């Protein structure tokens, strides 16, 4: 029997080789730099091959960076200290503006230039930043610490406030490594993980550690934390253009977004993920206008329902790319599991991370340092299958209330329950009467069981079903005047994309020494898409209606008209095929540590394993992967203890 002993996995990856980098800092008003143990945060940010960590320190606030990329820096000018982890675009615009205003920025580093931008603009300096970023600023005159990340949430920052001060970092493991008493598990957040496969911001898996939300600014002053939204998507549907006008706008918007994201890139060291879907294919199409024989990377599987390689090859042929592809087998997931477990310091169960990791590793081996990804197109142009699926239920509420309540529902109540065709109307009405956003997530594996059948009573008491949808509800209701469709897309931008898919793609790329840019999430393109009337995004039940019209004649017809697959990995099936993965699954489910955590009823673990073997392998296999990833996170990350951040 092969057993994945996670502590052994951790031991097999030396600290210096863990693929991480980023910024961190401590703010303790009145505390001298000598008492702020900044170096205690660095182990959570270390990466093989990194240059030495550097810092800017002083009374009350110290900041450090463990760099991998050129945009990871610290710097200071009189009155301002700054740490930045960024991949910024069109920097020349605000640099030229600073020069016109007489700022002495000649020969200064990016971090120092940002210091001057802050000195002259205050917090409005964030409006000048394009691209991905996480930034921290100490304002000496105001005795104020500022934290901010980009509006989409590609960058990340975590923080905690303790009696001795305020700690922040781009990874929670850096904070926890430096705490006097390392944070324990946040049970409410872990329930969110089981529901959504990831812990959503502002929660984290660690009690007392929070994550900054996209487009938010945090101020720490006088021992108090204040947060505000400085940028967000504005859904103001513009009906002044006809369909042909929107086709032109979308096509040019896509082309311009790809061109902006190629700033500073060269053909040899730049490539693109190519799944075969419309988003990645569109990125490749416009990228190929700039770079002949652009590098493209695809993975595929023997399991045909998960593979779009035929469409990827059609796109590669159409645009004459230098195409790289690899067929993944179950053993590849077993081999990659160690590195992925070591990297993600919160529970993370997006199984397509294995495919993303293989693509990024393939790119790195080919000498590519920057990859363009197609993520985001579904969430801004209405490409998710569930948007169309949900419309079947939402149209029920367009009927007059008297018809629904006085006629349809009383008649349906006379029909039998169950899965027979006679029970279909009753099942339809039951789901149609679930309000969004709960309805859109109601297909999830942990929503399909009664909570008391699944979870330990004590766990349910800490994370009761009444609060399960709190984060999702907040996102869904935030765009005040938006259509139902736009609310769902906004929710997905925050919960599915920023908290999940971007963590997957950016994280596995960093594991491989590659950085990622997201043309579909270019801020100008996102705002352009937000102005498109909802009826042109989802026309009837046709997803991406205006997007596909815009790409007609550019993308091959086979790609435009194909059925959506998504970038899935057949991990659920591999758990039954690959000896190492099968052994891992069995060992985790039956290990006394798993069963004594206090999350699941033991009988549910047996039941879900049986359902995986005997009924819907793909569906229940995903639920099992959530359990495995949670348990291995416990062993690898939660149980580690490090020294305190503040010298005693």
TORFITOR-352085 format. One record per residue (C-alpha): residue in three letters; x, y, z. Coordinates in steps of 0.1 Angstrom, whole numbers, plus 5000, padded with zeros to 4 digits. Each point is the difference from the previous one (the first is absolute). Layout:
! residues N
alaXYZ;...
//
This chain:
! residues 648
unk500050005000;unk501350354991;unk499250265026;unk500450384995;unk501450115033;unk499650384997;unk502650095027;unk502549794979;unk498950194969;unk500750335018;unk503449875011;unk500949904965;unk499650364988;unk502850205016;unk498950355013;unk502250184975;unk498449814971;unk496450085008;unk498650204971;unk498950325016;unk500850375000;unk498450335010;unk499850295024;unk499450025038;unk500150255028;unk499450105036;unk498450315013;unk500450065037;unk499650375009;unk502850135021;unk502049684997;unk503750034988;unk501049804970;unk502449795021;unk497049855018;unk498149914968;unk501249664990;unk499250034963;unk502249714991;unk497749765018;unk497450054972;unk502549914972;unk499849625003;unk496450024988;unk501150184968;unk503249824991;unk500749874965;unk502949814984;unk502250244980;unk498550315016;unk502350295005;unk500650085037;unk497150165019;unk500250385004;unk498250245022;unk499350365009;unk499750055038;unk499450285025;unk498150115030;unk496549855000;unk500049824967;unk502349764982;unk499549834966;unk501849724982;unk500049824967;unk501249664988;unk500250074963;unk499649784970;unk498850254974;unk501150354992;unk496850155014;unk500649875035;unk501850285018;unk500250215031;unk501050374999;unk499850335019;unk500250374995;unk499750265028;unk496849945019;unk498949694981;unk501049635001;unk498549754975;unk500049634991;unk498549894967;unk499449664983;unk498850094966;unk499949944963;unk499150364989;unk499150114965;unk500350354983;unk502250125029;unk501450274976;unk496850195001;unk500250095037;unk503850024999;unk499750274973;unk497450185021;unk502350005031;unk502850144980;unk497850284987;unk499150085037;unk503650025009;unk500449685021;unk503749905003;unk499449654986;unk502949974975;unk502049685007;unk497649885028;unk498749655003;unk496349914993;unk499350005038;unk501550345005;unk498150144970;unk496849865016;unk501050185032;unk500050334981;unk496849914983;unk498449955034;unk501650325014;unk498450214972;unk496649824996;unk499349855034;unk497849694998;unk498950114966;unk503349864987;unk498349664998;unk497950144971;unk503250034979;unk501149645005;unk499149754972;unk500749635002;unk500249785030;unk501450125033;unk500249985038;unk501450315016;unk500750125036;unk500850365009;unk501150155032;unk499250375003;unk502350155026;unk498250335004;unk496649845004;unk501349715020;unk497949784977;unk500549664983;unk498249944967;unk499449674983;unk498449954966;unk499749744972;unk498950044964;unk496350024991;unk499749654986;unk501849835028;unk503049854981;unk502350135028;unk499349895036;unk500750135035;unk499349845034;unk500150185033;unk499449965037;unk499850245029;unk501649895033;unk500650175033;unk503650064990;unk499250154966;unk498749944964;unk501649734977;unk499449964963;unk501449784972;unk499149874966;unk499749655015;unk498349905033;unk502749755008;unk502450295004;unk497850165026;unk499349685018;unk503749915000;unk500750325020;unk497150005024;unk500649965037;unk497149755000;unk499549874965;unk496450044989;unk497849695001;unk497449884976;unk497150244991;unk497049765000;unk497650244983;unk502650054972;unk500649624997;unk496249954995;unk500250264972;unk502949804985;unk497949685000;unk497250184983;unk502050194973;unk503349814998;unk501950305013;unk499950245029;unk498550334988;unk501350345010;unk499950175025;unk500149675018;unk503149785003;unk500549655013;unk501750145030;unk498250165029;unk500850375004;unk501750034966;unk498150184973;unk500450054962;unk499650334982;unk497250004975;unk500550104963;unk500050384995;unk500250075037;unk502250245020;unk500849935037;unk501150275024;unk501749925033;unk500250325021;unk499850065038;unk499749625005;unk496849984979;unk499349844967;unk497850174974;unk499249844966;unk498550164969;unk499449904964;unk502050234977;unk499049824967;unk497349774988;unk498249884969;unk497150244991;unk497249834981;unk498550294980;unk498449844970;unk500450224969;unk497249974975;unk501250274977;unk501849754977;unk498349744978;unk501249654997;unk502450084972;unk501550285020;unk500649775030;unk501649754977;unk502550264990;unk500650125036;unk500549655014;unk502449904972;unk502150305004;unk499849985037;unk501349645000;unk502850094975;unk501150305021;unk499949815033;unk502349734986;unk502450264986;unk500250185033;unk500749685018;unk502949934976;unk501850315012;unk503749925006;unk499749654986;unk502049844973;unk498949714977;unk502649755012;unk499350025038;unk496250064997;unk497249744994;unk496449935007;unk497949735016;unk497949844973;unk497249785013;unk498050004968;unk497350225014;unk498950334986;unk501850215026;unk503549864997;unk499549974962;unk499150374998;unk503050105019;unk502249794977;unk498350154969;unk500850365010;unk503449915014;unk500949854966;unk499450344984;unk503050125020;unk502149695002;unk500449764971;unk500349635011;unk498850095035;unk500749745026;unk496949815012;unk499749735026;unk497249735005;unk499449695021;unk497649724992;unk498849685014;unk499049654989;unk496650065015;unk498350174971;unk497350195019;unk502850215016;unk502150064969;unk499750284975;unk503349944983;unk498449974966;unk498850355002;unk503350125014;unk501749854970;unk497550174976;unk500850345016;unk503849935000;unk499849914963;unk497950314991;unk502450245016;unk503249814992;unk501249985036;unk503049815013;unk497849765019;unk501049795030;unk497749735014;unk500249725025;unk497649725009;unk499549975037;unk499649665017;unk499049925036;unk503649975010;unk500650364991;unk497550115027;unk501749785025;unk503450144992;unk498850375001;unk498049965032;unk503150055022;unk500950344985;unk496450134998;unk499449905037;unk503150185010;unk499150324982;unk496450065010;unk500050105036;unk496250015002;unk497849704991;unk499550014962;unk498049744981;unk499950134964;unk501049674983;unk500850184968;unk503150135017;unk501749684989;unk499450094963;unk501050365005;unk503249895018;unk500949774971;unk499550284975;unk502150255019;unk502849745006;unk500049924963;unk500350374992;unk502850055024;unk501949704985;unk499650174966;unk501650325012;unk496850195003;unk499850245030;unk496650174994;unk496749834991;unk496850174990;unk496949835014;unk496450014988;unk498450005034;unk497350255006;unk498249994967;unk497149795014;unk499550245028;unk499850324979;unk498449874968;unk497549745016;unk501749684989;unk499349785029;unk497549724993;unk498350065033;unk498950354989;unk497949854973;unk498949725023;unk498950245026;unk497950194975;unk497749704996;unk499150065037;unk500050385001;unk497550034972;unk497449835022;unk499950325021;unk499250214969;unk496549845002;unk497350195019;unk500049925037;unk496449895000;unk500749754972;unk502949855019;unk498550005035;unk496349934992;unk500349754971;unk503449864991;unk501349925035;unk496749855014;unk499749784969;unk503749895003;unk499549915036;unk497749724989;unk502849834981;unk502249735016;unk503450075014;unk503149814988;unk502149984969;unk497449884976;unk498850214971;unk496750075018;unk502050175028;unk501950234976;unk497650305004;unk500349995037;unk503849974999;unk500150304976;unk497850215023;unk502049915030;unk503250124984;unk498450304984;unk498850125034;unk503550005015;unk501250364998;unk503450084985;unk502849975007;unk499149695020;unk498449854969;unk503150044978;unk502149815025;unk497349745010;unk501649744977;unk503249995021;unk500749665017;unk499850145035;unk496750184993;unk498449684988;unk500049835034;unk498250105032;unk502750175022;unk499349785030;unk500849694978;unk503450134990;unk501550215028;unk500949945036;unk497550195023;unk502750215016;unk501350114966;unk496550094989;unk499650205032;unk503150204991;unk498950044964;unk496249974998;unk498249974967;unk498450345006;unk503450174993;unk501249794972;unk499050244973;unk501050325018;unk503150084978;unk498249904968;unk496950215009;unk502150305007;unk501649984965;unk496749924982;unk498250305015;unk502850254998;unk499350124964;unk496950195009;unk498350064967;unk501549714980;unk498049734982;unk499849655014;unk502549884974;unk502550285009;unk499649925037;unk500949644993;unk503050104980;unk501150255026;unk499749725026;unk502149774979;unk502650284994;unk500650015037;unk499449655013;unk500749774971;unk502750204982;unk501950225025;unk499849755029;unk500449694980;unk501049994963;unk502650285002;unk501549835031;unk500249684980;unk501650144968;unk502350265017;unk501049765027;unk500949704978;unk501850244977;unk502150145028;unk500849645009;unk501549964966;unk501950334998;unk497550174976;unk497950315004;unk496550034987;unk498050294984;unk496350004994;unk498850194970;unk496449925006;unk500350175034;unk501650324986;unk498250275019;unk498950194969;unk498649684985;unk498249915032;unk498350345001;unk499249984963;unk498349665005;unk498150145030;unk498350264977;unk498749744975;unk496349945004;unk499349675018;unk497849894971;unk503050014977;unk502249795023;unk497449725005;unk497650014970;unk497249765009;unk502049715012;unk503050074977;unk503150075021;unk502650264990;unk497750124972;unk501750344993;unk503549855007;unk499549734974;unk498750254975;unk503150215005;unk502349704995;unk498149874969;unk502549994971;unk503050015024;unk499649675019;unk499449684982;unk496349914998;unk500649675017;unk501450185031;unk497250265000;unk497249754997;unk501349725022;unk498449905033;unk501750145031;unk502349755018;unk501850215026;unk503549945011;unk499349695021;unk502349725011;unk498749645004;unk501349975036;unk496849845012;unk500649714976;unk503749985007;unk499349945037;unk498649664988;unk502849934974;unk503350115013;unk501449795029;unk501750295018;unk496950224999;unk497749715009;unk502249925030;unk500250375010;unk496250034999;unk499449685019;unk502650085027;unk498850365005;unk496349895003;unk500849735026;unk502850185019;unk499050065036;unk501350364996;unk497550084973;unk497249845019;unk500850185032;unk500350364986;unk496450065008;unk498950114965;unk498149694986;unk497949735014;unk501949674995;unk497149844983;unk499950284974;unk503649934991;unk499149634993;unk496950114981;unk501750254977;unk502749744992;unk497449754990;unk498150254979;unk503350094982;unk500649634992;unk496549904991;unk498050304987;unk501250344987;unk503849975000;unk500750354987;unk497650185024;unk500849815032;unk503749984992;unk500250385001;unk498449995035;unk502649745010;unk502950224987;unk498750285022;unk500349775031;unk503549884990;unk501350354993;unk498750125033;unk501649725020;unk503350044983;unk500050375006;unk499549935037;unk503149785001;unk502250214977;unk499150365010;unk497850045030;unk502249815024;unk503250194994;unk501350245026;unk502650284997;unk501550275021;unk498450335009;unk500050314978;unk500950255028;unk503249965020;unk499449945036;
//
